Amino acid sequence: MKYTEAISSEIFSVISKASKELSVDSYVIGGFVRDFFLKRGTAKDIDVVAVGSGIDLALQVSKLLPNKPKVQVFKTYGTAMLRFKDVEIEFVGARKESYSEESRNPEVTTGTLKDDQNRRDFTINALALSLNENNFGELLDPFNGILDLENKIIRTPLDPDITYSDDPLRMMRAIRFATQLNFEIEEESLSAIGKNSDRLKIITRERIVDEMNKILSSPKPSIGFLLLEKTKLLPQILPEIVDLKGVEEVEGQMHKDNFYHTFEVVDNIAKHTDDVWLRWAALLHDIGKAPTKRFSKKVGWTFHSHEFVGSKMVYKIFKRLKMPLNNKMKFVQKMVLLSSRPIVLASDVNDSAVRRLVFDAGDDINALMTLCEADITTKNPRKFKRYHKNFELVRTKIKEVEERDRVRNFQPPVTGEEIMDAFNLKPCREIGQIKEAIKEAILDGKIPNEHKASYDFMIEKGVSLGLEKASN
């Protein structure tokens, strides 16, 4: 059957013409074709396979395009890429692949279209549309990928055991596609992932994190994380999350299963933000609970300082996974550290506590509130409604305090130079003590966030520290 409407764009006509001029067959394959049948919108990248040289085809296509776009050539991989309008088009020669046990980088030899489809990770990604003049738009589907799309199945073209052992990144990709598309991984394929899970060790951390980010960015990330745990991949990536699993009972007292609670929180926050780093914060917000879990007859189960411990663990996780140790990591740390503050505040909304929360959270206060609201996973409708109503009060109070006291990212209205002039001082620790006292007084509501009140307080504090006011 032909699907010329899928390849009606000008670029495909140009590729077809270039193919004819070079006497090579060409096909659009992979994600573009899959997403056409799934009606997933406009593609930002297109993969074209040539039964011949992909590099030569890319160069010929560039010659035929009006603006003659630059062709990036990757000789090592036998691929080339050019950009046409807002779309990246990658050209590759049809090939066979063979793998060694130590690497996911295959030995590559020239092959046919069928060989190229055989090497694809999943049947839904092996779909190809002809760009050749004699059968333009014809679908080539040797593995019934269309049927798998209809049945919402992730399945490998060949033996899944070999497919995943050859390139273990495909295990992560299978779970990622299942999460993004809300598909089921075919039973034999799912079993093969578990069987080959130890092969993940040959995959770079960067590649793994890339797939993790895509899972986290999905509409319902828990699908992926539960599959990662089921297939024994999650302990290799985030053992800290796996450590949260299970419920202990002592003297009739139990705590909730923080493993499943975590995924509920991630799903909740996914409904309200596309920020992958805030989603990371939701994923890691309770990781400090496993190492801080204690039981006492007096109060039952406790997780004292789990937020502080968890925020320290964030750095170790990011470093181990080779994730950015920059402001992204610091943002996640901050969210984990402050994750319980609004929850405690919701039961006693007072100005002083709100001022301190706004000061500590800074520009991330709204993100923090979104995280805390997502943290409400109670199944009791009355409790759920009450908690959300309390958070509405907290948000209202934050707005009031912000407008009145302007404490977000604020600096004490009195500078170090003014303190030095007022007491005829050179740089010394008393200056820092006075500035800190002014900040605390403003946050406690003892003085307004204004210069005159802060200056008068500075004089009082300086005198109480034994400093002598300078004569004018």
Number of C-alpha atoms within 10 A of each C-alpha: 9 13 16 16 9 14 19 11 10 10 17 21 17 18 24 21 18 24 25 15 11 13 13 17 21 30 28 25 23 23 18 25 24 20 16 16 16 13 9 11 10 10 14 12 14 17 18 27 28 26 21 22 19 24 23 22 30 27 21 20 23 21 15 15 14 7 10 15 17 14 18 15 19 12 9 6 10 17 21 22 23 20 17 17 10 9 14 14 19 22 26 25 26 27 23 19 16 12 15 12 11 10 14 19 13 13 11 14 12 14 16 17 20 15 15 21 26 21 18 19 24 26 26 28 24 27 25 27 26 25 27 22 14 8 13 19 23 17 20 20 18 15 19 14 24 20 13 18 19 10 11 18 22 27 24 28 21 15 12 23 18 14 24 26 24 22 21 22 22 21 26 25 18 26 28 27 21 21 25 18 18 18 19 19 21 17 12 13 20 21 16 20 31 20 15 21 21 14 22 22 14 14 14 12 15 12 12 17 17 13 18 20 16 17 25 29 21 22 19 22 25 21 22 26 23 16 22 23 18 14 20 17 23 19 14 15 21 17 14 22 24 18 16 22 16 12 11 13 11 12 8 7 12 13 15 13 13 20 21 17 19 23 21 21 22 26 22 23 25 22 11 11 15 14 13 17 18 24 24 23 26 29 26 25 29 26 27 27 22 20 15 15 15 13 17 9 9 6 9 15 18 14 15 14 13 22 26 16 19 23 26 15 18 25 17 12 17 17 13 12 16 14 16 12 13 9 9 16 21 15 18 23 24 20 28 31 24 22 23 18 17 24 19 11 16 20 13 13 18 12 18 16 19 27 23 18 21 23 20 16 21 15 12 16 20 14 17 25 22 18 28 23 20 20 21 18 14 12 8 9 9 9 13 14 13 13 18 16 13 18 22 15 15 23 19 12 17 21 14 14 18 16 11 11 17 17 23 20 11 13 13 21 17 21 13 16 13 14 23 17 14 19 17 14 18 12 11 9 8 18 21 13 14 22 21 13 17 25 21 16 18 23 23 16 15 13 17 16 22 14 13 13 16 22 19 12 19 21 18 14 18 19 13 10 12 9 16 14 17 11 8 5
